[in-house]
């Protein structure tokens, strides 16, 4: 006897109405197909990690995330909603990638001393020089694995958080996506109109060499400048550590003997806009994530998200990727994006309510 016939017989014996329940069979089939699809997706991800490495470039990452979301959507919502929601998001980010070159076309004067002077005024010393003087060693210590992972997590965590939000609450995802894009494009405006050199570049050039605010002076490509450049010498506490500021955001991967990862990071850094320090998008997006999740998680979640933003800030300063000024401006940008998104959401809710009344 089939499941459908059994349901009818049970209902008849109980004296109730005969109910046809084919939905149970369909639901069971959907769960099975969803499980199979997720298993296949996980197998593809494992293969990708084994043979192609981590998906640090946005195109591959979004493709992996969207196929995973499509698999997880089977039996829960229409799979086409993945395309409806994520394709515009991806295309707008692709537009961002294309428009980043505007900074080179405009060729605005590059700020070399602005962040240097601000950080020194705020702390009395340059924070990067201070941290590398006290913490840097000749060979990367074990804890630089953490700084390297934190630095690279920027290319994965904000997108993974978006995927989880999309599965749980599409309305919350839309607000997150809007704030994510607003933060990203406002940062683009910032470093286009106010290009600025990061600490590792300022340490290789003297003030005289950048008096005319050049974008890519020759000093950026030479060996470390004797005297520490605009930042001054590092006075290392650990024997064998280099007495100058170094860009060391990728060193931790060498501790794990994952040289392909460190090579990939350095290759990407060489191709990026080298004077896009103001504001720090690394700091901005991680703080935006923390602020957006604040009302949606408990005490532990708030601690973890804020701790992540703080760990990113420490990493950026210690590894000579950003000045403190860059980070503070990135955090202010994130707070502004949150305010804009919340006010727009409140306005739209009010209009809907007024429309229904």
N, C-alpha and C positions, 0 to 999 in steps of 0.2 A: 504494500500500500504506500502511495506517495505521501509526502509531507502535507500537501494540500488536502488530500483525502483524509488524513489523520486529523487535521484541524477541524474539518467538517464533522467527522464522526464524534469527536470529543464534545463539540458544541451541541450536537443533537442529543447525546446522552445526558448532558447537563441540563437539557431543557431550554437552552438559550438559542439565540439566532445563529444561523449558519454563517460563519465569517470566512471569507476567502483571504488568505494571507500570503500571496505570492511575494510581498515585499520582503518577507524574511529570507526567502531564497535569493532575491536580488541583493539584499544587504550582505548576506554571507558571501556571495560571489564577488561583490565589490571589495569586501575586506580581503578576500584572497588575492584578487588582482592587485590591490594596493600593496599588500605584503610582497608579492612577487616583483612589482615595479620598484619598490624601495630597495629590495635585495639586489636587483640588477644595478640600480643606481649606485649603491654602496660598492659593488664590485668594480664598477667603472671608476669611482673615486679612488679606490685602493690601487687600481691599475695606473691611474693618472699619477698618483703620488709616487709609485714605485718607478715608473719609467719617464715621467715628465717633470716630477717635482711639484712643489707647492705652486698653486695658481696665484701668483702675486700680481699678474696683470689683470686689469679689471674685466676685459672681455671674457677671458677663460673663466674667471671666478663667477661672473654673472651667469654664464652659460651653465656651469655646474650647479649653481644655486637654483636656477629656474627649472632645470630638468628634475632636480630633487623635489622642488615644490610641486611640479606637475605630478610626480609619482605620489606624493603625499596627499594630493587633492582628490585622487580617485575615490569616489564614493562619499566625499565630503562636500565638494563644491565643483562647479564646472571647471574642467582643466583649462578651458580657453581664458579663464580669468587671469591666469598667469601671464598670458600674452597681453591682455587688456591693461593690466596694471604695470607690469615690469618693462614692457617694450618702450613706452614713452619715457620712463625713468632712465633706461639704458641709453636711449637716443639723446636725451638732454645731457647726460654725462659725456656722451661722444661729442656733442657740440662743445662742451667745456674743453675737452682735449684738443679740439681744432682751434679754439679761440685763445688758448694759452700763448700762441705765437704772437698775439697782438702786442704783448709786452716787448718783444724784440723789435717789432715794426715801429712802435712809438718811440722806443729808445729814450725813455725818460732818464734824467740824471740818477745814477745809483747812489744810495745813501750808504756811506762807509762808516761814518762816525756817529750817526744818530743813536743806534742801539748800544754801541760801545760806551758812549758818554752817559746814556740813561742808566745802564746797568752799574757803571762805576759810581754814579751819583746815588743810586739806590742802596748799594751794598758796600761801597768804599773800596771794593776790589772787583775784578771781573769774575763772575761765578764760574765760568768754564775753566779759567786758569786755576782758580782755587780748588775746584773739584779734581781736575787732572793732576794738580800738584800733590794732593793728599791721597788720591785713590788709584790713580793709574799705575800699572806695573809694566815691566818690560814685556811680559807675555800676558795675554788676557786671563784674568782670574776666573774662577768658576761662575761668579755672580754676573759677569758680563754676558753669560748666556741669557740671563733674564733681560738685560737691557737690549740685546739684539732681538730677542723674541718680542719684547714690548714694542720696539721700533717697527718691526715688520708686521705686527698684528694690526696696525693701522690700515693695511691694505686688505684685511680680511674681516676683522671684528665688526666694524660698522655695517658691513653688508650682511654678515651672518645675523646680526641683531635685527636688521630689516626683514630678513627671511622669517625669523621666529615671530616677529610682530605680525607679519602678513598672515601666517597660519592661524594666529590667535585672534586677531582683530584687524580686519581690513581698514576700518575707519582710522584706527590708531596708526596703521602703516601709512596711510595717505598723509597724515599730519607729519609723521616722521620723515617721509620722503620729501615733502615740501620744505621742511626745515633743513634737511640734509643738503638739498639743492641750493637753498638760499644761502647757507653758510659757505658752500663751495664757490658759488659765483661771486659773493661779496669778497671772499678772499682773493679771487681772481682780479677783481677791481682794485683791491688793495695793493697786491704786488705788481700790478701793471702800472698803476699811477705812482707808486712809491717803491720801486725796486730797491732791495737792500741786500747787502752781503751778510752771510752767516759767519759765525765765529771762526770756523776753519779757514775761510777765505781771508778774513781780516787779519788773521795771525800770519799770513804769508806776504802781506803787503805793508809797506810803511805808509805813514800819513802823506808823505811827499808824493809817493807814486800814485795816489788816488785823489789828489787835490782837485782834478777836473771832473770828478764823479764818473769815471769810466765804467762801462758795463762788464767787460772782460779784459782787464789789464793783463799783461804778460806775467805779472807777479803771481797770479792765481795758479799758474801752471809750472812754477819752478819748484826747486827743493825748498824745504823750510827756511824761512827768512831768519838770518842771524839777528838775535835781539828780540825775537818773538813778535815782530810786526807791530800792529796797532794794539795788540793785547798784552804784550810783554812776555817775558820768559816764564815757563813753567819751572818751578823748583821742586823736583820730584822727591818724595819721601822714600820711595822704593828704588833700590839700586837697579840701574839698567834702564829705567823708564826714560823716554825721550824728553829732553828739556824744552819742549815746545808743544803748543796745542796741536792735537791730531784729530782727524775725523775717524772715529773708532766705532761707529754704529754697527759695523758688520763683524767686528772682531770675535764676538761671542760664538759665531757659527764655527770658527776654527777650533774652539774648545771641544765642540761635538764632532770635529773632523768632518764637517759638512762644508767642504770648500766650494762646492758648486753653489750653495746658497749665498755664501759671502761674495763669490764672484758675480752672481746675479745682482746682488744689491749694489755692488760697486759699478757694474755696467749700467744699471738703471740710474744711479746717481750722476754718472758722467753724461747721460743723455738729457737729464732734467734741466729745468731753468735754474742756473746756479745762483742767481741773485733774486730769489723769490722768498725771502725770509719773513717779510712783513705782510700779513700776519702769518703765524704758524697754523697751517691747516691740520697738521697732525694734532696740535693742541686743541684747535677749534672743534674738530669733529668728535674727538674723544670726550671733550667737555659737553658738547651738545648731546651726545649719547647719555652721559650721566644726568644732565638736567632733564632730558626728556623722560628718562626712566624713573626719576625720583618719585613722582606721585604714583607710579605703577608697580613698585616693588616694596618689600619690607625693609627693615633696618639692615639686614645682612646684604641685600641687594644694593641698597644705597651706598653702604660702605665699600662694596666691591667696585661699583661703577665709579665712585669718586676716587677710590684708591687707584683705579686704572688710569684715570685722568692725571692724578698726581704722579704715578710711575712714569707716564709718558712725558710729563714735564721734566722730571729729573733726568730721564734718558736723553731728551733733546739737548739739555744744557750740558750734561756731562760728556756726551759724545761729540760736542761742538757743532751740532746741527742748527741750533737756534739760540738766540739771546733770550733773556727773561722778558724783555720788552715784547718780543715776537709772541711769546706764549701768553702774556697778559692780554695782548690785543686779540689773539685767537680766542681766548676765553670770553672776552667782551663781545666778540662777534657771535659766539654761541649763545650767550645770554640774550642778545638782540634778536637772534633768529627764533628763540623760544618765545619771547614776548610777541613777536609778529605772528607766529603760528597760532598761539593761544588766542590772541585778539581776533584774528581772522576767523578762527573756529567759533568763538563766541558770537561774532557778528553773523555768521552763516546760520548758527543755531537759532538766534533771535529772529532772523528773517523767516526761517522755516516755521517757527512757532507762530509768528504773526500771520503767515500765509494760511496756516491751518485754521486759525481762529477766524 
